Amino acid sequence: MAVSAEPAVELFVAHTDGPADRTLLVIHGGPDWDHSYLREPLIHLTGRRLILPDLRGCGRSTQGLRDDQYTPDAAVGDLTALLDAFEVRQADILGFSYGGALAQHLALTAPERVRRLIIASSSVLPVPPDAFNGWHERDVRLAAGSTVWSDRTLSGPELVRAAAVAEAPANLWRPEVLPDYQRRLDSINFTAEWLRPWQAGILPGARPDAAAERLTRLGIPLLLLHGRQDMTFPAGLAEDAERLIPSARAVVLDDAGHMAHIDQPGTWLSAIADFLI
């Protein structure tokens, strides 16, 4: 679907049938991943229209743009245009990981388009530099990923894929779900379009400034959905944000890591269904 004329951008979009006034727009993370790793268990969410786009530069969406055209502002502009294309005046928004920052950005720039907001495996609050100090198991699980990112023989999509595979034990908590996760990684169309501006130091930060204060003023119902053992964003930040934002509710799932929807798919989906009543 075309979402921008200058530059010309088309987003690949997976979607289901359903009423326009019960639309859930899902924003994937990465950002150089695609939406597919989030399809399960979301496809089992009944009574809703699901819209799952690949962001610009990701998956099967437009690639080859200038590095300065991969920005949070541009991505949010695409997503707003996508709602227009689907003739959706107001939607529920779910942002996962990096997509959680984009979801906040969308809510703050176009609050009239957001009915309810879900920030999954992400954070409204900044991550303190000492947030994970003393967590030895995290250091062990992240070691393989760190080795891949420092490997100068890898670049582009090959690097992004290799890092995702190496970081799998850190992104999950329950080892028994690792085979399912690895199958999902095998099917992802990884790119490296966003990696280039990040490596060049020109990619703007995605998490909005003073997000908690600004979301408080908006009063949009907010679900903070998190895994207790998330090694990317500390679970405690979701609970801290719940105390700061009157409209927020934190649901922290035990025995779940960053990919909480894979560690605990049933309870993860139930939390979303309960929130979107």
Secondary structure by P-SEA (a helix, b strand, c coil): cccccccbbbbbbbbbbccccbbbbbbbcccccccccccccccccccbbbbbbbcccccccccccccccccaaaaaaaaaaaaaaacccbbbbbbccaaaaaaaaaaaaccccccbbbbcccccccccccccccaaaaaaaaaaaaaaaaccccccaaaaaaaaaaacccccccccaaaaaaaaaaacccccaaaaaaaacccccccccaaaaaaaaacccccbbbbcccccccaaaaaaaaaacccbbbbbbcccccccccccaaaaaaaaaaaac
